[in-house]
Amino acid sequence: MSNFHHNIFYYYRGQKKIDSEFERQLEDNTTKALINTLEHCSPIVIQKFLDWLDISSQGKTYNFILQKKTIGEFNIKGKPQKLLLGLVPNYNDKQSTCKGISSQRDSRPDAWIYGDDYVILIESKVVGNLNPEQMEDHLRKLNIDDSQEVRKEVRKWADIHSFFNSILAELGDKNKWLVKQFTQYLEWNSMAKFTGFKPDIFDYFIAHDNDVIRKWVRNTMKEFAETIQLKLYKMDHFYSGYDLGRLELKQNATWIAFGPIDKKYRKYAHLTLVLNASGIEVILNIELKPAIDRLKQKMHNENDKFRKYLSSIQMDSPLWIQIEERIHKQVMLYDYNLVAKIELSSLRNPDINLSGFAYLESIIDRLQYPYFSIRKLINRDQVCKISQKDQGKSLVNEILMMYKNYHSFVSFIN
């Protein structure tokens, strides 16, 4: 398992703090980690960072200041390039970054970066949005001589992570190590886009001994869900939302469901993904009574199509049809008993095709509360191997291909 405190940027949080104190501590520490990375790597890294921000510097000096109200008029006046940079967890309030005029308060920026021909003022948020009045105060600090228009930009912390990841291959040993420490820190604190799954995520479901890793697992799943859902929505607007399962400290798995928003997906055939110690199960899910009723109606009234669409789902074996019995215990609470598992490719075998379908359909009919699913397991080693190829992009594409295989049957049932 990962020891988070082996990361040079990770910090001991101490006694439980109220949310605002914790957020401020995380905000300060994350900005400090960025500045420390830029300051202690060789100049090639800060130069690439400036290029990324569209700042063209001919100078050879790079200065870094944290938590200081000003760097002095001498270091601001006459600079041909001035940038007010907001770093945020999302773009929700991007348009309001510098609107309105506040009182003449003396704001304190989170960081400054400056050289012979540029100055950058950084305001950082790790939760919520930038404060327009605070940003207006910062703007005045850069605008003291009105000699040059101040450029204003908002970037995500995920963009910062992507930038540093993009230059890793070009860096030498010391620079690469330091940048990797920083990107790892951002990933652990949910300030990166989805970058794939690592072995520690699967080990969590065996050890259950670290609340920090639990939060990392959940946040990784959230980023994964958002990435998948956006692509599914482009395929079909049926997938307008996702639902992320709770992950308590001792749970053996967590899940994501894709379909209509506000839990309406549960009334329809939909797509699910389950993460546990073994890997990732990619699932076509038909569970609650309204969805099962649709399944039975199609099975009885359009049986030829039902069999055709089911047979058309083709993936590498094993791909299982699983039938469970839902046993009602109390309101909204059921136990699940496995009744049958059928390898889907067997239904395409001409020797058992008709009898195989008849067996499957008879089980669904006989159970009062059947639960029908189709499941494909990608084992943990495969998931990690695919994730390493390109920061999780190939894994996303592979799962999308599986969901596209399921989709024709989902559409038919619904």
Summary of the structure (lengths in Angstrom):
residues: 414
radius of gyration: 26.6
end to end distance: 42.7
largest distance: 86.4
contacts: 1245
relative contact order: 0.10
helix: 46%
strand: 21%
